[in-house]
Structures are given as structure tokens and as C-alpha cells.
Amino acid sequence: MGNFKNAGQVWSREPTAVNVHDYPHDALGRAVPYGVYDVTNDRGFIWVGTSGDTPAFAADTITAWWQTEGQDRFAGADHLLLMADAGGSNSCQTRAWKERLQVQMCDRFGLTVTVCHYPTGCSKWNPIEHRLFSQISRNWAGIPLRTWDTLLAFIRGTTTSTGLVVQADFQPGNYPTGVTVSDAEMKALNIEHHAVCPRWNYTIRPRAAVPS
């Protein structure tokens, strides 16, 4: 974030002057976007953080989407299907991702959450990539993202001919990296790995009694 070149082209009467180099010390901050794409309703929900792209941040974004949009749009639903990439903050191998979903989504809202990860290297087939984030990148192409308001405005202003609507919120909370989940905490999860590709497919159910 700052007075830096942003890839792409835009029509203008005069060229836009930006810094030649994008040194971190010249930046306003680091934008960390994480989003949910509702395939049924063609809606995007994005949290823009300033800390780290961590499992906690990913799960908290999904929780915020459920609280503000999901539970109203899918009233009465008790089962949620998440299609996620195999790596990153929602990695199929990351313990903290599964533990946070258990606590934040399953135990808190009584939801059963099934997660299906795209195989490694196949994230380009994830609808969130070509139906949400790619459209956002096209919308702000060539425009320096100098302020948080500018960034959020371009995300919220992203639309498509199919009716895409995007909600974006700023989340400046601190999300430290390196958070570990113990073997005991993992054993306490109410998780069932599927028979087909169990590393990538699993279901997490609410716990009758949440460990203190």
C-alpha cells in the first residue's frame, strides 16, 4: 500500500507519477485480503487485514461472513460446504485452520462444516479466483493503491455482467504467525476425514461439550 506502480493500464490525460521502487519503509502498510465467494448468490465478502495471512484470520473472515450475510441468506442451514485451496492460510495440512473452524464455526454456531480442498496446483479452478479476485484485479489495474479507502472502494466497486456484488471491510487486528496447536487440542476436534482423498476432504461437527 502506497505510491507504487500497480500492474495494468488505465486511460488518463497525464501520466501518474509513482515511486520507482516499492520499498517497505515507504509503504503505508501491508494489505492482506481474504475472501469468501458465495457461488449461489454471486456475492463476494472480503476482509482486508494489515497483519498476517494466518489460519486465524481466514477462519475469522469466514465467521464474519456467516454473521453478516451467510446465516440470513441460508436461514435454517446446519451444514456448510467450504471449497478451499490446498495451501496458504487455509492449508489442508495446517492444524490451526481446523482448530479455528471447530471453535469459531462449529461450536459457536452449531454448524457442521465440510471442507474440500482443491489438489495442490489446481487452485486456478477455484471459482473465487476467476469470479472474484481476478475481477477485483481487473477493476483496480493501473491505479496506485495509495490509501486504504482507495483499496476498499475498488473492491466494493467491482461488478460483472452476471451481477457480482462485493462487500469489503477493513480489519486492522493483530494476527501473529507461528501459532501452534497441540496434539491434545487436535485429538479433541470432532473431525472426520472422508474415505476419498482424506487429506483434502473432511467434515468437522459441533462438539457436545467444548473443552475448557
C-alpha positions in Angstrom: 0.0 0.0 0.0 1.4 3.3 -1.1 2.6 5.4 -4.0 3.7 2.4 -6.0 3.1 1.1 -9.5 0.1 -1.2 -9.9 0.2 -3.6 -12.8 -2.2 -2.9 -15.7 -3.2 0.0 -17.9 -5.7 2.9 -17.5 -6.7 5.8 -19.7 -5.7 9.2 -18.4 -4.8 12.7 -19.7 -1.5 12.7 -17.9 0.8 10.0 -16.6 0.6 9.1 -13.0 3.9 9.7 -11.0 4.8 6.8 -8.6 7.9 5.7 -6.7 10.4 3.9 -8.8 10.9 1.2 -6.2 8.4 -0.3 -3.8 10.5 -0.4 -0.6 8.6 -1.5 2.5 9.7 1.5 4.5 7.9 3.8 2.0 4.6 1.9 2.3 1.5 2.9 4.1 1.2 -0.7 5.2 0.7 -4.3 4.0 -2.8 -5.3 2.8 -3.8 -8.8 3.5 -7.1 -9.7 1.7 -9.0 -12.9 2.5 -12.4 -13.6 0.9 -15.5 -15.7 0.7 -17.3 -16.2 -2.6 -20.9 -17.2 -2.4 -21.4 -19.2 -5.7 -25.2 -19.4 -5.3 -25.7 -15.7 -5.0 -22.7 -14.4 -6.9 -21.5 -12.3 -3.9 -18.1 -11.7 -2.5 -17.1 -10.9 1.0 -13.6 -9.7 1.8 -11.7 -8.7 4.9 -8.6 -6.6 4.4 -6.1 -7.1 7.2 -2.8 -5.5 7.9 -1.1 -8.2 9.9 -0.6 -11.8 8.6 -2.4 -14.1 6.3 -2.9 -16.7 9.0 -5.4 -19.6 9.7 -7.0 -17.5 12.4 -7.5 -14.6 10.0 -9.0 -16.9 7.4 -11.4 -18.5 9.9 -12.4 -15.2 11.4 -13.2 -13.9 7.9 -15.5 -16.8 7.2 -17.1 -16.3 10.7 -17.7 -12.6 9.9 -19.3 -13.5 6.6 -21.6 -16.0 8.3 -22.6 -13.5 10.9 -23.3 -10.6 8.5 -24.6 -12.5 5.3 -24.5 -16.2 5.4 -26.9 -17.0 8.2 -29.5 -14.7 6.7 -29.1 -15.9 3.1 -29.1 -19.5 4.2 -31.6 -19.4 7.0 -32.0 -22.7 8.8 -28.9 -24.2 7.3 -27.0 -26.5 9.6 -24.3 -27.7 7.2 -21.7 -25.5 5.4 -19.5 -26.6 2.5 -16.2 -24.8 2.0 -14.1 -25.2 -1.2 -10.6 -24.1 -0.3 -7.1 -24.1 -1.8 -4.7 -26.8 -0.5 -2.2 -24.2 0.7 -1.9 -20.8 2.3 -3.7 -19.8 5.4 -6.4 -22.5 4.9 -3.9 -25.2 4.1 -5.2 -28.8 4.2 -2.2 -29.6 6.5 -2.5 -26.7 8.9 -3.7 -27.7 12.4 -4.6 -24.1 13.4 -7.0 -23.9 10.4 -9.0 -26.9 11.5 -9.0 -25.9 15.2 -10.2 -22.4 14.5 -13.1 -23.7 12.3 -14.1 -26.1 15.1 -14.2 -23.3 17.7 -15.4 -20.4 15.6 -17.9 -22.0 13.3 -18.9 -25.4 14.5 -19.0 -25.0 18.3 -20.2 -21.4 18.2 -23.0 -21.7 15.7 -23.8 -25.4 15.8 -22.8 -25.8 12.2 -21.4 -28.9 10.6 -18.6 -27.8 8.2 -17.3 -29.9 5.3 -14.1 -28.7 3.8 -13.0 -29.9 0.3 -9.5 -28.7 -0.7 -8.5 -28.4 -4.4 -5.4 -30.5 -5.0 -2.1 -28.8 -5.0 -1.6 -26.7 -8.1 -5.3 -26.7 -9.0 -6.4 -23.5 -7.3 -7.0 -21.8 -10.6 -10.2 -23.9 -10.9 -11.5 -22.4 -7.6 -14.4 -20.1 -8.5 -13.1 -17.5 -6.0 -10.0 -17.0 -8.2 -11.7 -16.3 -11.6 -15.0 -15.0 -10.4 -14.0 -12.7 -7.6 -10.3 -11.9 -7.1 -9.5 -11.7 -10.8 -12.3 -9.3 -11.3 -11.0 -7.1 -8.4 -7.6 -7.1 -10.0 -9.1 -6.0 -13.3 -11.0 -3.2 -11.6 -8.0 -1.6 -10.0 -5.5 -2.4 -12.7 -3.1 0.5 -13.3 -4.3 2.5 -10.3 -1.9 3.2 -7.5 -3.4 1.9 -4.2 -2.3 4.9 -2.1 -4.8 4.7 0.7 -7.0 2.1 2.5 -10.1 3.9 1.3 -8.9 3.7 -2.3 -8.3 -0.1 -1.9 -11.7 -0.7 -0.3 -13.5 1.5 -2.8 -12.1 -0.5 -5.7 -13.0 -3.8 -4.1 -16.6 -2.7 -3.3 -16.9 -1.2 -6.7 -16.1 -4.5 -8.5 -19.1 -5.7 -10.6 -19.6 -8.1 -13.5 -22.3 -8.6 -16.2 -23.6 -11.6 -14.2 -24.4 -9.4 -11.2 -21.4 -9.8 -8.9 -21.6 -7.7 -5.7 -18.7 -7.4 -3.3 -18.6 -6.3 0.4 -15.3 -5.3 1.9 -14.3 -4.4 5.4 -11.1 -3.2 7.0 -9.7 -5.4 9.8 -6.6 -4.0 11.4 -6.4 -6.6 14.2 -3.1 -8.4 15.0 -2.8 -11.9 13.7 0.6 -13.3 14.8 2.2 -16.1 12.8 3.6 -19.3 14.3 0.6 -20.2 16.4 0.7 -23.9 17.3 -2.0 -26.4 18.1 -1.1 -29.3 20.4 -1.7 -32.9 19.9 -4.3 -32.8 22.7 -6.2 -30.0 21.0 -6.2 -31.9 17.7 -7.4 -35.0 19.4 -10.3 -33.0 20.9 -11.6 -31.9 17.5 -14.8 -33.6 16.2 -13.4 -34.2 12.8 -14.0 -37.0 10.3 -11.7 -37.5 7.3 -13.5 -38.7 4.2 -12.7 -42.1 2.7 -11.9 -40.4 -0.7 -8.8 -38.2 -0.5 -8.9 -37.9 3.3 -6.1 -35.3 3.4 -8.2 -32.9 1.3 -11.7 -33.8 2.4 -13.0 -33.8 5.9 -16.1 -32.8 8.0 -16.0 -31.0 11.3 -19.1 -31.3 13.6 -20.0 -29.3 16.7 -18.8 -30.8 20.0 -21.4 -31.7 22.6 -19.1 -30.2 25.2 -16.4 -27.8 24.3 -13.1 -28.5 26.3 -12.3 -25.7 28.7 
